[in-house]
């Protein structure tokens, strides 16, 4: 299959040095950090990694972060991090980190939420939950895949929409607190999900859930519960809903 990637499990168990090469501001509270990782063994869209920071006194802090970059970005990994109030690691990245700094990475980890690129994907995310989903979107574009992919993303407002400049025809946005003139404001609703599931990925007629969508949901605990409930109520089989949650 054109979308599939081979990943080394042995390499995922080894800590590797990563050098920060670029910082890109995404929103007032989120930024993308690009690392050069020469020995990176590759990953699947949707996987995450472990990041470790070391202080001069030997203290170490570790965090799990979803990978934002596509697999074909060889030798590089991108992470998009929210600046969490009081966050030890995110605070360092947003206030101290600069190109040339080194951290340690280990991964990729977990294949449950990975999208191999060989099945129709319905992606639903909110806030920074869009990060692993963007790896899937970027992979879809980089490989010119023809398998259907749709993204439904929720944000408080346009200024909080991570990757706003990258979204295309595959994306539907939902704004919960503020929106441009003429755009509705409100929580993600059944109509948003039903509209996507009603479009069979095989181009046929006869209903979305039976057409083969694999759903990927990522966001806070509350959002993940809400979005998965909307999917089930719309007829998406439970065993074809993959959920990654945080907070």
ABEGO torsion letter per residue (X at the ends): XAABBBBBAAAAABBBBBBBABBBBABAABBBBBBBBAABAEBBBGBBBBBBBBBAAGBBBBBBBBBABBAABBGBBBBBBBBBBGBAAAAAAAAABBBGBBBBBBOBBEAAABBAGABBBBBBBBEAAAAAAAAAAAAAAAAGBABBBBBBBBBABAAABBGAAABBAABBBBBAABBBBGBBBEBBBAAAAAAAAABBAAGBBGEAAAAGBBBBBBEBAAAAAAAAAAAAAAGBBAAABBBBBBX
